[in-house]
Each structure stands twice: as C-alpha cells, then as structure tokens.
Amino acid sequence: MTSSLPLLGSSGPRPNLTVNNRMRNVFVTQTEEVRQKKEENVNHIPVITENSSRVLESGVNTLQKTLVLKKQAELDEVDRQLSLKRQEFKSCVEALAQRRSDLEMKHQQTKERTMRFEKFVAENEAKRRRAQKKYEAARDENMMKQRAIEDLKEQLKWLKSRQQDLKDRMMKYKIYEDYLKKTLDYLPSTYLDSGSETSVMPIIWRHETLSITYQELLQRLMHLEEEVQQGQRDLHNMKQEHSFNKLMSMKELSQLQAELETLKEKNKQAEVNLLAERGLSRQKVEEVGTLLMVIKNLAEQCYIAKYGPLEDMEILTMMDMVKECLLDKADTERRARRLMESASATTSRTALTGRGERGSMKSIGSKARLKSPSRARTKSETMS
C-alpha cells in the first residue's frame, strides 16, 4: 500500500497543519514544577483541520485512513461522473426515442405521400391512355374525313369539268337552236296544227335514245379499257415475278448441281481411299468393275423413267430399279398364271355343266347313293 502511493518531492505543496495546545491530563498528585519539566520534552501531535479532498489534493504521505479517504473521494468522484453519465445517457435515450418517433412519423408521412403519388401516377397513366385512345380515334376520324374531302374534291373537279363540257356543247349547239327558232318564226301558224309534229317527234326520240345508248356504250368501253389495263399490269407483274422465280430456281439448281458434282467427286475419292486402305488386289478391283458393268447392263435392260436419266444414276438406285423391274415381272407372271388357271377352271366347269344337263336324270340315283358314303366320310374326318 505504501509503495503504490505517490511520493512527494520537497518542492510540493505542504498541508496547513494546526497544532492546538489542548489540556493535558494532569494528575492531582503532581506538582506544578514536575508538570513544567515534563512539558519541555512533549511532542505535540498535529491535527488536520482541512477536509479529506483537500488533504488528498495536497498529495502528502498519509496513513491508511488517509488512503481510505482518498479512495472514498475517488469513489465519490466516480459516482458523480457516473451519475452525470447516466443523466447524459438518459437524455440521449430520450432524444433518440424522440428522434425515433419523429422518424417513424416522417416514414409514415413519406409512405402516405408515396401512396398518394402512386395513385396520382396511376390516375395520370389512365388519363394518358384515355387521351391517347381519344387522340387515335380523332386521328382516324380526321384521316377518314380527309379522304372524304379528297373524294369530294375529285367529284367536284369532275362535275366542274362536266359542267364546262356541257357549257361548251350548249355553245356549240346554240346556233342550231337559234336556227330552229328562226325557222319556226318563218313557218305559218297553221303548220303545227296540221300534224307535222307527228313526223318530227319520233326522229327526236330516236336521237335521244341513240345518244343515251351511245353514252352507256362509251362508259362501258371506258370500264372495259380500265379492266384491260389492270389485267395488263397484273400480267406484267406476274411475268416479272415468274422471271424472278425462274432465275432463283436456276440459281438454286446450279448450286445443287455443283453440290452434286462435289459429292460425286468426294464419293469417288472416298471409294478410291477405301480401296487403298483395305488393300484390295487388282483382281478384286476388276471383279468390282465387272459387277458394276453387269449392274449397268441390267439397269439398261430394266430402265424405268421415273428414276431419272441413267447417266446420273447411282449404283444403289440402279439396283433398286432392277429389283423393282424383276418384282413387276414376277407379279405379271403370277397374274398370268392365275388368269390361265381361272380360264382352264371356267372351261372345265362349263364342260361339266353340259355333261350334267345331258345326264342329270341318270346321275340322280348315283348321287343319292354316293351321298351317304360321302357324309359318313366327312363325319369320320371330323371325329378324327
């Protein structure tokens, strides 16, 4: 305990010590001289009047009680600081709780704002879609109206041209009208009553009928001309398409022929390599060549047009063609045999029928006699 305490130097502050001359314990039997003599050799004990913290601050070498006081002072200081820290922690906890409640409130407000904003965005999206649909409908309607306007403009243009043509025709035939009016003025008043109108009106009606027929035929001719022009355009387009398809087919055919030639060369090279790898002798090669020649001869004899040209035909295809030809010949032979057998059977049946008619009366009894043995024979066969 003593070694753990700090040592004070000579220059350190000194505590204020106060020594009081207290009353001594005086016995009644002692004289005053003896008392005075004893006072000369008395060591007075100093008494500390300052508080413990002041004494500890001075840092003097004290006893164990002083150390206890020092530790008590340190403990008081620690308790004070701990209370301060507790108070500070409590205030921080309260501030954090208040801040948390504020944050929760702000979070709730933000959530509500977000929900309102999402609702606002959804409503705006729905409004935008409705506006877009309305815009598209209005655009389609405007386009239709624009087309109608264009059609009406075309009709108006045609009517104006028609009106101008009619005006030109009226101006053209105006001289005839004037001439006829002047002619009527020169005619006598009794001319119309004499029945001359009956000979003029049929001519006028005929003229009107012919003019109407002419207009109808003219319109029909124009319609037919338009159809002919449309057909010529379609024919031209079809010819162009046909020529294009023909060129593409020719190109594909040339590519396929080139691939076929390449495959043939590869097959020949593969056959040569295979023969070289297997080490076939010259005799076997000659036998294979002879066999190929035999197959080609048979293919020439049994040629079928559906297999294509014989020069471009492969060996396996030739063998299939020969096989099909032989099967056809065998089938033809079987059919011929069946026909011959059926013809011979029909002939024999006819001969037997003629004989039966001539000797029917004679064979009735014999058939009756042969019937019972035949039945007995069939019964015995079924039993066996």
The 8 nearest C-alpha neighbors of each residue, nearest first, counted from 0:
[[1, 3, 2, 4, 63, 66, 62, 5],
 [0, 2, 4, 3, 5, 62, 63, 60],
 [1, 3, 4, 0, 5, 6, 60, 61],
 [4, 2, 0, 1, 5, 6, 66, 60],
 [5, 3, 2, 1, 6, 0, 60, 66],
 [4, 6, 7, 3, 58, 2, 60, 1],
 [7, 5, 4, 8, 60, 59, 58, 2],
 [8, 6, 11, 5, 59, 9, 58, 60],
 [7, 9, 10, 11, 6, 12, 59, 5],
 [8, 10, 11, 7, 12, 13, 6, 59],
 [9, 11, 8, 12, 7, 13, 6, 57],
 [12, 10, 8, 9, 7, 13, 57, 58],
 [13, 11, 57, 14, 10, 58, 59, 9],
 [12, 14, 11, 15, 57, 59, 58, 10],
 [15, 13, 16, 57, 12, 54, 59, 47],
 [14, 16, 13, 17, 47, 49, 48, 54],
 [17, 15, 47, 14, 46, 45, 18, 48],
 [16, 18, 46, 45, 19, 47, 15, 48],
 [19, 17, 45, 46, 16, 20, 44, 43],
 [18, 20, 21, 17, 46, 45, 43, 44],
 [21, 19, 22, 18, 43, 23, 44, 17],
 [20, 22, 19, 23, 18, 43, 24, 44],
 [23, 21, 20, 24, 25, 19, 43, 38],
 [24, 22, 25, 21, 20, 26, 38, 34],
 [23, 25, 26, 22, 21, 27, 34, 29],
 [26, 24, 23, 27, 29, 34, 22, 28],
 [25, 27, 28, 29, 24, 30, 23, 34],
 [26, 28, 29, 25, 30, 24, 31, 34],
 [27, 29, 26, 30, 25, 31, 33, 34],
 [30, 28, 27, 26, 33, 31, 34, 25],
 [29, 31, 33, 32, 34, 28, 27, 26],
 [30, 32, 34, 33, 35, 29, 36, 25],
 [33, 31, 35, 34, 30, 36, 29, 37],
 [32, 34, 36, 31, 35, 30, 37, 29],
 [33, 35, 31, 37, 32, 36, 38, 30],
 [36, 34, 32, 38, 37, 33, 31, 39],
 [37, 35, 33, 38, 34, 39, 32, 40],
 [36, 38, 34, 39, 35, 40, 33, 41],
 [39, 37, 35, 41, 36, 40, 34, 33],
 [38, 40, 37, 36, 41, 35, 42, 34],
 [39, 41, 38, 37, 42, 36, 43, 35],
 [42, 40, 38, 39, 43, 37, 44, 36],
 [43, 41, 44, 40, 38, 39, 45, 37],
 [42, 44, 41, 45, 18, 20, 19, 46],
 [45, 43, 46, 42, 18, 19, 41, 20],
 [46, 44, 18, 17, 16, 43, 47, 19],
 [45, 47, 17, 18, 48, 16, 44, 19],
 [48, 46, 16, 49, 17, 45, 15, 50],
 [47, 49, 46, 50, 17, 16, 15, 51],
 [50, 48, 47, 53, 54, 51, 15, 16],
 [49, 51, 53, 52, 54, 48, 47, 55],
 [52, 50, 54, 53, 55, 68, 49, 69],
 [53, 51, 55, 54, 50, 56, 72, 69],
 [54, 52, 56, 51, 55, 50, 57, 49],
 [53, 55, 51, 57, 52, 56, 50, 49],
 [56, 54, 52, 58, 57, 53, 69, 51],
 [55, 57, 53, 58, 54, 52, 59, 51],
 [56, 58, 54, 55, 59, 12, 14, 53],
 [59, 57, 55, 56, 60, 7, 54, 5],
 [60, 58, 57, 61, 7, 55, 54, 13],
 [61, 59, 58, 62, 6, 7, 4, 5],
 [62, 60, 65, 59, 63, 66, 64, 58],
 [61, 63, 65, 64, 66, 60, 1, 67],
 [64, 62, 66, 65, 67, 61, 0, 68],
 [65, 63, 67, 66, 62, 68, 61, 69],
 [64, 66, 68, 62, 63, 67, 61, 69],
 [67, 65, 69, 63, 68, 64, 70, 62],
 [68, 66, 64, 70, 65, 69, 71, 63],
 [67, 69, 71, 65, 66, 70, 72, 51],
 [68, 70, 66, 72, 67, 71, 55, 65],
 [71, 69, 73, 67, 72, 68, 74, 66],
 [72, 70, 68, 74, 69, 73, 67, 75],
 [71, 73, 75, 69, 70, 74, 68, 76],
 [74, 72, 70, 76, 75, 71, 77, 69],
 [73, 75, 71, 77, 76, 72, 70, 78],
 [76, 74, 72, 78, 73, 77, 79, 71],
 [75, 77, 73, 79, 74, 78, 72, 80],
 [78, 76, 74, 80, 79, 75, 81, 73],
 [79, 77, 81, 75, 76, 80, 82, 74],
 [80, 78, 76, 82, 77, 81, 75, 83],
 [79, 81, 83, 77, 82, 78, 84, 76],
 [82, 80, 78, 84, 83, 79, 77, 85],
 [83, 81, 85, 79, 84, 80, 78, 86],
 [82, 84, 80, 86, 81, 85, 87, 79],
 [83, 85, 87, 81, 86, 82, 88, 80],
 [86, 84, 82, 88, 87, 83, 89, 81],
 [85, 87, 83, 89, 84, 88, 82, 90],
 [86, 88, 84, 90, 85, 89, 83, 91],
 [89, 87, 91, 85, 90, 86, 84, 92],
 [90, 88, 92, 86, 91, 87, 85, 93],
 [89, 91, 93, 87, 88, 92, 94, 86],
 [92, 90, 88, 94, 89, 93, 95, 87],
 [93, 91, 95, 89, 94, 90, 88, 96],
 [92, 94, 96, 90, 91, 95, 97, 89],
 [93, 95, 91, 97, 92, 96, 98, 90],
 [96, 94, 98, 92, 97, 93, 99, 91],
 [97, 95, 99, 93, 98, 94, 92, 100],
 [98, 96, 94, 100, 95, 99, 93, 101],
 [97, 99, 95, 101, 96, 100, 94, 102],
 [100, 98, 102, 96, 101, 97, 95, 103],
 [99, 101, 103, 97, 102, 98, 104, 96],
 [102, 100, 98, 104, 99, 103, 105, 97],
 [101, 103, 105, 99, 104, 100, 106, 98],
 [104, 102, 106, 100, 105, 101, 99, 107],
 [103, 105, 101, 107, 102, 106, 100, 108],
 [104, 106, 102, 108, 103, 107, 109, 101],
 [107, 105, 103, 109, 108, 104, 102, 110],
 [108, 106, 110, 104, 109, 105, 103, 111],
 [107, 109, 105, 111, 106, 110, 112, 104],
 [108, 110, 112, 106, 107, 111, 105, 113],
 [111, 109, 113, 107, 112, 108, 106, 114],
 [110, 112, 108, 114, 113, 109, 115, 107],
 [111, 113, 109, 115, 110, 114, 116, 108],
 [112, 114, 116, 110, 111, 115, 109, 117],
 [115, 113, 117, 111, 116, 112, 118, 110],
 [114, 116, 112, 118, 113, 117, 119, 111],
 [115, 117, 119, 113, 118, 114, 112, 120],
 [118, 116, 120, 114, 119, 115, 113, 121],
 [117, 119, 115, 121, 116, 120, 114, 122],
 [118, 120, 116, 122, 117, 121, 115, 123],
 [119, 121, 117, 123, 118, 122, 116, 124],
 [122, 120, 124, 118, 123, 119, 117, 125],
 [121, 123, 125, 119, 124, 120, 126, 118],
 [122, 124, 126, 120, 121, 125, 127, 119],
 [125, 123, 127, 121, 126, 122, 120, 128],
 [126, 124, 122, 128, 127, 123, 121, 129],
 [127, 125, 123, 129, 124, 128, 130, 122],
 [126, 128, 124, 130, 125, 129, 123, 131],
 [129, 127, 131, 125, 130, 126, 132, 124],
 [128, 130, 126, 132, 131, 127, 133, 125],
 [129, 131, 133, 127, 128, 132, 134, 126],
 [130, 132, 134, 128, 133, 129, 127, 135],
 [133, 131, 135, 129, 134, 130, 136, 128],
 [132, 134, 130, 136, 131, 135, 129, 137],
 [133, 135, 131, 137, 132, 136, 130, 138],
 [136, 134, 138, 132, 137, 133, 131, 139],
 [137, 135, 133, 139, 138, 134, 140, 132],
 [136, 138, 140, 134, 135, 139, 141, 133],
 [137, 139, 135, 141, 140, 136, 134, 142],
 [140, 138, 142, 136, 141, 137, 135, 143],
 [139, 141, 137, 143, 138, 142, 136, 144],
 [142, 140, 138, 144, 139, 143, 145, 137],
 [141, 143, 145, 139, 140, 144, 138, 146],
 [142, 144, 140, 146, 145, 141, 139, 147],
 [145, 143, 147, 141, 146, 142, 148, 140],
 [144, 146, 142, 148, 143, 147, 141, 149],
 [145, 147, 149, 143, 148, 144, 142, 150],
 [148, 146, 144, 150, 145, 149, 151, 143],
 [147, 149, 145, 151, 146, 150, 144, 152],
 [148, 150, 152, 146, 147, 151, 145, 153],
 [151, 149, 147, 153, 152, 148, 146, 154],
 [150, 152, 154, 148, 153, 149, 155, 147],
 [151, 153, 155, 149, 150, 154, 156, 148],
 [152, 154, 156, 150, 151, 155, 157, 149],
 [153, 155, 151, 157, 152, 156, 158, 150],
 [156, 154, 152, 158, 157, 153, 151, 159],
 [155, 157, 153, 159, 154, 158, 152, 160],
 [156, 158, 154, 160, 155, 159, 161, 153],
 [159, 157, 161, 155, 160, 156, 162, 154],
 [160, 158, 162, 156, 161, 157, 155, 163],
 [159, 161, 163, 157, 162, 158, 164, 156],
 [162, 160, 158, 164, 159, 163, 157, 165],
 [163, 161, 159, 165, 160, 164, 158, 166],
 [162, 164, 166, 160, 161, 165, 159, 167],
 [165, 163, 167, 161, 166, 162, 168, 160],
 [164, 166, 168, 162, 167, 163, 169, 161],
 [167, 165, 169, 163, 164, 168, 162, 170],
 [168, 166, 164, 170, 165, 169, 171, 163],
 [167, 169, 171, 165, 166, 170, 172, 164],
 [170, 168, 166, 172, 171, 167, 173, 165],
 [169, 171, 173, 167, 168, 172, 166, 174],
 [170, 172, 168, 169, 173, 167, 174, 175],
 [171, 173, 169, 175, 174, 170, 168, 176],
 [174, 172, 170, 176, 175, 171, 169, 177],
 [173, 175, 177, 176, 172, 178, 171, 170],
 [176, 174, 178, 172, 177, 173, 179, 171],
 [177, 175, 173, 179, 178, 174, 180, 172],
 [176, 178, 174, 180, 175, 179, 181, 173],
 [177, 179, 175, 181, 176, 180, 174, 182],
 [180, 178, 182, 176, 181, 177, 175, 183],
 [181, 179, 183, 177, 182, 178, 176, 184],
 [180, 182, 184, 178, 183, 179, 177, 185],
 [181, 183, 179, 185, 184, 180, 178, 186],
 [184, 182, 180, 186, 181, 185, 179, 187],
 [183, 185, 181, 182, 186, 180, 187, 179],
 [184, 186, 182, 183, 181, 187, 180, 188],
 [185, 187, 183, 184, 182, 188, 190, 189],
 [188, 186, 189, 190, 185, 184, 183, 191],
 [187, 189, 190, 186, 191, 192, 184, 183],
 [190, 188, 192, 187, 191, 193, 186, 194],
 [189, 191, 193, 188, 192, 187, 186, 195],
 [192, 190, 193, 189, 195, 194, 196, 188],
 [193, 191, 189, 194, 190, 195, 188, 196],
 [192, 194, 190, 191, 195, 189, 196, 197],
 [195, 193, 196, 192, 197, 191, 190, 198],
 [194, 196, 197, 198, 193, 191, 190, 199],
 [197, 195, 199, 194, 198, 200, 191, 193],
 [196, 198, 195, 199, 194, 200, 201, 202],
 [197, 199, 196, 195, 200, 201, 202, 194],
 [200, 198, 196, 202, 197, 201, 203, 195],
 [201, 199, 203, 202, 197, 198, 196, 204],
 [202, 200, 204, 203, 199, 205, 198, 197],
 [201, 203, 205, 200, 199, 204, 206, 198],
 [202, 204, 200, 206, 205, 201, 207, 199],
 [205, 203, 201, 207, 206, 202, 200, 208],
 [206, 204, 202, 208, 203, 207, 201, 209],
 [205, 207, 203, 209, 204, 208, 210, 202],
 [206, 208, 210, 204, 205, 209, 211, 203],
 [209, 207, 205, 211, 206, 210, 212, 204],
 [208, 210, 212, 206, 207, 211, 213, 205],
 [209, 211, 213, 207, 212, 208, 206, 214],
 [212, 210, 214, 208, 213, 209, 207, 215],
 [213, 211, 209, 215, 210, 214, 216, 208],
 [212, 214, 210, 216, 211, 215, 209, 217],
 [215, 213, 217, 211, 212, 216, 218, 210],
 [216, 214, 212, 218, 217, 213, 219, 211],
 [217, 215, 219, 213, 218, 214, 220, 212],
 [216, 218, 214, 220, 215, 219, 213, 221],
 [219, 217, 221, 215, 220, 216, 222, 214],
 [218, 220, 216, 222, 217, 221, 223, 215],
 [221, 219, 217, 223, 218, 222, 216, 224],
 [222, 220, 224, 218, 219, 223, 225, 217],
 [221, 223, 219, 225, 220, 224, 218, 226],
 [222, 224, 226, 220, 225, 221, 227, 219],
 [223, 225, 221, 227, 226, 222, 220, 228],
 [224, 226, 228, 222, 223, 227, 229, 221],
 [225, 227, 223, 229, 224, 228, 230, 222],
 [228, 226, 230, 224, 225, 229, 231, 223],
 [227, 229, 231, 225, 230, 226, 224, 232],
 [228, 230, 226, 232, 231, 227, 225, 233],
 [231, 229, 227, 233, 228, 232, 234, 226],
 [232, 230, 234, 228, 229, 233, 235, 227],
 [231, 233, 235, 229, 234, 230, 228, 236],
 [232, 234, 230, 236, 231, 235, 237, 229],
 [235, 233, 231, 237, 232, 236, 230, 238],
 [234, 236, 232, 238, 233, 237, 231, 239],
 [237, 235, 233, 239, 238, 234, 240, 232],
 [236, 238, 240, 234, 239, 235, 241, 233],
 [239, 237, 241, 235, 236, 240, 242, 234],
 [238, 240, 236, 242, 241, 237, 243, 235],
 [241, 239, 237, 243, 238, 242, 244, 236],
 [240, 242, 238, 244, 243, 239, 237, 245],
 [243, 241, 245, 239, 244, 240, 238, 246],
 [242, 244, 240, 246, 245, 241, 239, 247],
 [245, 243, 247, 241, 246, 242, 248, 240],
 [246, 244, 242, 248, 243, 247, 241, 249],
 [245, 247, 249, 243, 248, 244, 250, 242],
 [246, 248, 250, 244, 245, 249, 251, 243],
 [247, 249, 245, 251, 250, 246, 252, 244],
 [250, 248, 252, 246, 247, 251, 245, 253],
 [249, 251, 247, 253, 248, 252, 246, 254],
 [250, 252, 254, 248, 253, 249, 255, 247],
 [253, 251, 249, 255, 254, 250, 248, 256],
 [252, 254, 256, 250, 255, 251, 249, 257],
 [255, 253, 251, 257, 252, 256, 258, 250],
 [254, 256, 258, 252, 257, 253, 259, 251],
 [257, 255, 259, 253, 258, 254, 252, 260],
 [256, 258, 254, 260, 259, 255, 253, 261],
 [257, 259, 255, 261, 256, 260, 262, 254],
 [260, 258, 256, 262, 261, 257, 255, 263],
 [261, 259, 263, 257, 262, 258, 256, 264],
 [260, 262, 258, 264, 259, 263, 265, 257],
 [261, 263, 265, 259, 260, 264, 266, 258],
 [264, 262, 266, 260, 265, 261, 259, 267],
 [263, 265, 267, 261, 266, 262, 268, 260],
 [264, 266, 262, 268, 263, 267, 269, 261],
 [267, 265, 269, 263, 264, 268, 262, 270],
 [268, 266, 270, 264, 269, 265, 263, 271],
 [267, 269, 265, 271, 270, 266, 272, 264],
 [268, 270, 266, 272, 267, 271, 273, 265],
 [271, 269, 273, 267, 268, 272, 266, 274],
 [270, 272, 268, 274, 273, 269, 275, 267],
 [273, 271, 275, 269, 270, 274, 276, 268],
 [274, 272, 270, 276, 275, 271, 269, 277],
 [273, 275, 271, 277, 272, 276, 279, 270],
 [274, 276, 272, 278, 273, 277, 271, 279],
 [277, 275, 273, 278, 274, 272, 279, 271],
 [276, 278, 274, 275, 279, 273, 272, 280],
 [279, 277, 275, 276, 274, 280, 273, 281],
 [280, 278, 277, 274, 283, 281, 284, 275],
 [279, 281, 282, 283, 278, 284, 285, 274],
 [280, 282, 284, 283, 285, 279, 286, 278],
 [281, 283, 285, 284, 280, 286, 279, 287],
 [284, 282, 286, 285, 280, 281, 287, 279],
 [283, 285, 281, 287, 282, 286, 288, 280],
 [284, 286, 288, 282, 283, 287, 289, 281],
 [287, 285, 283, 289, 288, 284, 290, 282],
 [286, 288, 290, 284, 285, 289, 283, 291],
 [287, 289, 285, 291, 286, 290, 284, 292],
 [290, 288, 286, 292, 291, 287, 285, 293],
 [291, 289, 287, 293, 288, 292, 286, 294],
 [290, 292, 288, 294, 289, 293, 287, 295],
 [291, 293, 295, 289, 290, 294, 296, 288],
 [294, 292, 290, 296, 291, 295, 297, 289],
 [295, 293, 291, 297, 292, 296, 298, 290],
 [294, 296, 298, 292, 293, 297, 291, 299],
 [297, 295, 293, 299, 298, 294, 292, 300],
 [296, 298, 300, 294, 299, 295, 301, 293],
 [299, 297, 295, 301, 296, 300, 302, 317],
 [298, 300, 296, 302, 297, 301, 295, 309],
 [301, 299, 297, 298, 302, 296, 321, 295],
 [300, 302, 298, 299, 321, 324, 297, 303],
 [301, 303, 299, 298, 300, 304, 320, 321],
 [304, 302, 305, 306, 301, 320, 307, 324],
 [303, 305, 306, 307, 302, 308, 309, 320],
 [304, 306, 307, 303, 308, 302, 320, 309],
 [307, 305, 304, 303, 308, 320, 316, 312],
 [308, 306, 305, 304, 309, 312, 311, 303],
 [309, 307, 310, 311, 312, 306, 304, 305],
 [308, 310, 312, 311, 307, 299, 302, 298],
 [309, 311, 308, 312, 313, 307, 295, 299],
 [312, 310, 309, 308, 313, 307, 306, 314],
 [313, 311, 309, 310, 316, 308, 317, 314],
 [312, 314, 316, 315, 317, 311, 309, 310],
 [315, 313, 317, 316, 318, 312, 294, 291],
 [314, 316, 318, 317, 313, 319, 312, 320],
 [315, 317, 319, 313, 314, 318, 320, 312],
 [318, 316, 314, 320, 315, 319, 298, 321],
 [317, 319, 321, 315, 320, 316, 322, 314],
 [320, 318, 322, 316, 317, 321, 323, 315],
 [319, 321, 317, 323, 318, 322, 316, 324],
 [322, 320, 324, 318, 323, 319, 301, 298],
 [323, 321, 319, 325, 320, 324, 318, 326],
 [322, 324, 326, 320, 321, 325, 327, 319],
 [325, 323, 321, 327, 322, 326, 301, 320],
 [326, 324, 328, 322, 327, 323, 329, 321],
 [327, 325, 329, 323, 328, 324, 330, 322],
 [326, 328, 330, 324, 325, 329, 331, 323],
 [329, 327, 331, 325, 330, 326, 332, 324],
 [328, 330, 332, 326, 331, 327, 325, 333],
 [329, 331, 327, 333, 328, 332, 326, 334],
 [332, 330, 328, 334, 329, 333, 327, 335],
 [331, 333, 329, 335, 330, 334, 328, 336],
 [334, 332, 336, 330, 335, 331, 337, 329],
 [333, 335, 337, 331, 336, 332, 338, 330],
 [336, 334, 338, 332, 337, 333, 339, 331],
 [335, 337, 339, 333, 338, 334, 340, 332],
 [338, 336, 334, 340, 335, 339, 341, 333],
 [337, 339, 335, 341, 336, 340, 342, 334],
 [340, 338, 336, 342, 337, 341, 335, 343],
 [339, 341, 337, 343, 342, 338, 336, 344],
 [340, 342, 344, 338, 339, 343, 337, 345],
 [341, 343, 339, 345, 340, 344, 338, 346],
 [344, 342, 346, 340, 345, 341, 339, 347],
 [345, 343, 341, 347, 346, 342, 348, 340],
 [344, 346, 348, 342, 343, 347, 341, 349],
 [347, 345, 343, 349, 344, 348, 342, 350],
 [346, 348, 350, 344, 349, 345, 351, 343],
 [349, 347, 345, 351, 346, 350, 344, 352],
 [348, 350, 352, 346, 347, 351, 345, 353],
 [351, 349, 347, 353, 352, 348, 346, 354],
 [350, 352, 348, 354, 349, 353, 355, 347],
 [351, 353, 355, 349, 350, 354, 348, 356],
 [354, 352, 350, 356, 355, 351, 349, 357],
 [353, 355, 351, 357, 356, 352, 358, 350],
 [354, 356, 352, 358, 359, 353, 357, 351],
 [355, 357, 359, 353, 354, 358, 352, 360],
 [358, 356, 354, 355, 359, 353, 360, 361],
 [357, 359, 355, 361, 360, 356, 362, 354],
 [358, 360, 355, 356, 362, 361, 357, 363],
 [359, 361, 358, 362, 363, 357, 364, 356],
 [360, 362, 358, 359, 363, 364, 365, 357],
 [363, 361, 365, 359, 364, 360, 366, 358],
 [364, 362, 366, 365, 360, 361, 367, 359],
 [363, 365, 367, 366, 362, 368, 361, 360],
 [366, 364, 368, 362, 367, 363, 369, 361],
 [367, 365, 369, 363, 368, 364, 370, 362],
 [368, 366, 364, 370, 365, 369, 363, 371],
 [367, 369, 365, 366, 370, 364, 371, 372],
 [370, 368, 366, 367, 372, 371, 365, 373],
 [369, 371, 367, 373, 368, 372, 366, 374],
 [370, 372, 374, 373, 369, 375, 368, 367],
 [373, 371, 375, 374, 369, 370, 376, 368],
 [372, 374, 376, 370, 375, 371, 377, 369],
 [375, 373, 371, 377, 376, 372, 378, 370],
 [374, 376, 372, 378, 373, 377, 371, 379],
 [375, 377, 373, 379, 374, 378, 372, 380],
 [378, 376, 380, 374, 379, 375, 381, 373],
 [379, 377, 375, 381, 380, 376, 374, 382],
 [378, 380, 382, 376, 377, 381, 383, 375],
 [379, 381, 377, 383, 378, 382, 376, 375],
 [382, 380, 378, 383, 379, 377, 376, 375],
 [383, 381, 379, 380, 378, 377, 376, 375],
 [382, 380, 381, 379, 378, 377, 376, 375]]
